[in-house]
Amino acid sequence: MNKVIKLKKQSKTSDSDSIKQLNSKLNKLDKKIDNLYERLDGHINKIDKVYSRLEEHFSGIEKLLSFFKFRK
């Protein structure tokens, strides 16, 4: 009986240790995911800025083309 009790106690501690390890791994993964989302958000902001500049330049080119069409 003592052996069975000892095994149960060991399994409880090993279970709690494995749970702690899984929790720490989960926390590390959460931090990595948060970091990736922040980086992704930065890239999306850069793309938005480039897109808005392209729209501005395109509208300027359209104005120039329409100006030269009317001059002919």
C-alpha positions in Angstrom: 0.0 0.0 0.0 2.8 2.4 0.8 4.1 2.0 -2.7 0.8 2.8 -4.2 0.4 5.9 -2.1 3.9 7.1 -2.9 3.2 6.6 -6.6 0.0 8.6 -6.3 1.8 11.4 -4.5 4.5 11.4 -7.1 2.0 11.5 -9.9 0.3 14.5 -8.3 3.5 16.4 -8.0 4.5 15.5 -11.5 1.1 16.5 -12.8 1.4 19.9 -11.1 4.9 20.2 -12.5 3.7 19.4 -16.0 0.8 21.8 -15.6 3.3 24.5 -14.5 5.5 23.8 -17.5 2.5 23.9 -19.9 1.4 27.2 -18.4 4.8 28.7 -18.8 5.0 27.5 -22.4 1.5 28.9 -23.0 2.6 32.3 -21.5 5.7 32.3 -23.8 3.6 31.6 -26.8 1.1 34.3 -25.8 3.9 36.8 -25.7 5.2 35.7 -29.0 1.8 36.0 -30.6 1.3 39.5 -29.1 4.7 40.5 -30.5 3.8 39.2 -33.9 0.5 41.0 -33.9 2.3 44.3 -33.0 4.7 43.8 -35.9 1.9 42.9 -38.2 0.0 46.0 -37.2 3.1 48.1 -37.9 3.4 46.6 -41.4 -0.3 47.2 -42.1 0.2 50.9 -41.1 3.2 51.2 -43.5 1.1 49.7 -46.3 -1.8 52.1 -45.6 0.6 55.0 -45.8 2.1 53.8 -49.1 -1.4 53.2 -50.5 -2.6 56.7 -49.5 0.5 58.2 -51.1 -0.1 56.2 -54.3 -3.7 57.5 -54.4 -2.5 61.1 -54.0 0.0 60.7 -56.8 -2.5 58.9 -59.0 -5.1 61.7 -58.6 -2.4 64.2 -59.4 -1.6 62.3 -62.6 -5.2 62.2 -63.5 -5.5 65.9 -63.1 -2.5 66.5 -65.3 -3.8 64.2 -68.0 -7.3 65.8 -67.9 -5.6 69.3 -68.1 -3.6 68.3 -71.2 -6.7 66.7 -72.8 -8.6 69.9 -72.5 -5.7 72.0 -73.9 -5.7 70.1 -77.2 
